Amino acid sequence: MSSAPGSQREAYQPPAAGSSGGGRSYVPAPAGTMFYLCAECGVKVGINKGEPIRCKECGHRILYKQRTTRYLKSKSTIPK
């Protein structure tokens, strides 16, 4: 492939804020954010990769990973 002038592709342009379909107006959590529960005060804490593992409210360092809320089917519940 030759890099002739003017043959470069345009750079990706993300959609403008507020132009999402369906009139939704929510702000998703940043990619890579995991949510945990503080063992001391019980508050929900969002932690990104590389951040210290510490509650932002009380400073406690024991956090529990939240359980899934997704319905899981096991083979024993599926009728034959």
KOLDRENBA-842937 format. One record per residue: residue in one letter; x, y, z of N, C-alpha, C in turn. Coordinates in steps of 0.05 Angstrom, whole numbers, padded with zeros to 5 digits, always signed. Layout:
<sites>
AXYZXYZXYZ
...
</sites>
This chain:
<sites>
M+00017-00024+00000+00000+00000+00000+00018+00025+00000
S+00011+00043-00017+00026+00068-00017+00011+00089-00001
S+00026+00107+00010+00014+00128+00026+00014+00154+00011
A-00003+00154-00010-00006+00178-00027-00021+00199-00011
P-00015+00224-00016-00029+00246-00002-00059+00245-00008
G-00075+00248+00013-00104+00249+00009-00117+00222+00009
S-00101+00200+00011-00113+00173+00012-00116+00162+00040
Q-00110+00178+00060-00113+00169+00087-00142+00168+00095
R-00149+00149+00112-00177+00147+00122-00182+00168+00143
E-00207+00175+00145-00214+00195+00166-00212+00182+00193
A-00205+00198+00213-00203+00188+00240-00231+00183+00251
Y-00233+00164+00270-00258+00158+00283-00268+00181+00299
Q-00294+00188+00294-00306+00210+00309-00328+00198+00326
P-00326+00198+00353-00347+00187+00370-00372+00204+00368
P-00395+00192+00372-00420+00208+00371-00421+00230+00392
A-00434+00251+00385-00436+00274+00404-00453+00266+00428
A-00447+00277+00451-00462+00272+00475-00491+00281+00471
G-00510+00264+00477-00538+00270+00474-00550+00261+00448
S-00533+00250+00430-00544+00242+00405-00549+00211+00404
S-00550+00199+00428-00555+00170+00429-00584+00164+00422
G-00588+00141+00411-00615+00134+00402-00634+00128+00425
G-00659+00132+00421-00679+00126+00441-00682+00146+00463
G-00668+00168+00462-00672+00189+00483-00660+00181+00510
R-00642+00162+00511-00630+00154+00536-00612+00176+00546
S-00612+00180+00572-00595+00200+00584-00582+00189+00609
Y-00564+00170+00605-00549+00158+00627-00520+00159+00620
V-00503+00158+00641-00475+00158+00638-00465+00131+00647
P-00454+00114+00628-00445+00088+00636-00419+00090+00653
A-00414+00069+00668-00389+00068+00684-00365+00066+00665
P-00343+00078+00672-00319+00076+00655-00312+00046+00651
A-00301+00040+00628-00293+00013+00622-00272+00004+00642
G-00275-00020+00652-00256-00031+00671-00263-00026+00700
T-00285-00012+00705-00293-00007+00733-00307-00031+00744
M-00298-00041+00767-00310-00063+00781-00322-00052+00807
F-00345-00063+00815-00358-00054+00839-00356-00074+00861
Y-00350-00065+00885-00346-00082+00908-00362-00070+00931
L-00367-00086+00952-00381-00077+00976-00360-00075+00999
C-00361-00053+01013-00343-00049+01036-00351-00067+01059
A-00333-00081+01072-00339-00098+01094-00346-00082+01119
E-00337-00058+01122-00341-00042+01145-00367-00026+01144
C-00371-00010+01123-00394+00008+01122-00416-00002+01103
G-00409-00021+01085-00429-00033+01067-00435-00016+01043
V-00420+00005+01037-00425+00021+01014-00414+00008+00989
K-00427+00014+00965-00418+00003+00940-00395+00021+00930
V-00372+00008+00924-00348+00023+00916-00340+00015+00888
G-00336+00034+00870-00326+00029+00843-00296+00033+00842
I-00282+00012+00833-00252+00014+00832-00243+00008+00804
N-00226+00025+00794-00214+00022+00768-00187+00007+00771
K-00177-00003+00748-00152-00018+00748-00130+00001+00757
G-00114-00008+00776-00091+00008+00785-00097+00025+00810
E-00122+00028+00817-00129+00043+00841-00124+00027+00866
P-00118+00040+00888-00115+00025+00913-00141+00012+00922
I-00139-00011+00934-00163-00025+00943-00170-00014+00971
R-00188+00005+00971-00195+00019+00995-00223+00032+00992
C-00239+00031+01012-00266+00044+01012-00262+00074+01010
K-00277+00087+00993-00275+00116+00990-00290+00131+01012
E-00307+00117+01027-00322+00129+01048-00308+00127+01075
C-00300+00103+01083-00289+00099+01110-00259+00092+01110
G-00248+00085+01087-00219+00078+01085-00213+00049+01091
H-00233+00033+01097-00229+00005+01103-00218-00010+01078
R-00201-00030+01083-00187-00043+01060-00197-00071+01054
I-00220-00079+01066-00232-00105+01060-00257-00100+01044
L-00257-00109+01018-00279-00105+01000-00288-00132+00990
Y-00314-00136+00987-00325-00161+00977-00335-00157+00949
K-00329-00176+00931-00340-00175+00904-00369-00181+00904
Q-00385-00167+00889-00414-00171+00889-00421-00197+00874
R-00442-00210+00883-00451-00234+00870-00466-00226+00845
T-00467-00244+00826-00482-00239+00801-00512-00239+00806
T-00526-00223+00791-00555-00222+00793-00568-00236+00769
R-00551-00248+00752-00560-00262+00728-00571-00289+00735
Y-00593-00297+00722-00606-00323+00727-00589-00344+00714
L-00581-00364+00729-00565-00385+00718-00581-00411+00718
K-00582-00424+00695-00596-00449+00693-00576-00472+00697
S-00585-00492+00712-00568-00515+00715-00582-00538+00700
K-00567-00559+00695-00578-00581+00679-00601-00595+00695
S-00601-00593+00721-00622-00606+00737-00648-00592+00735
T-00649-00566+00727-00674-00552+00726-00686-00552+00698
I-00671-00562+00678-00681-00563+00651-00697-00588+00647
P-00723-00587+00639-00739-00611+00635-00729-00627+00611
K-00732-00653+00613-00722-00671+00591-00743-00676+00571
</sites>
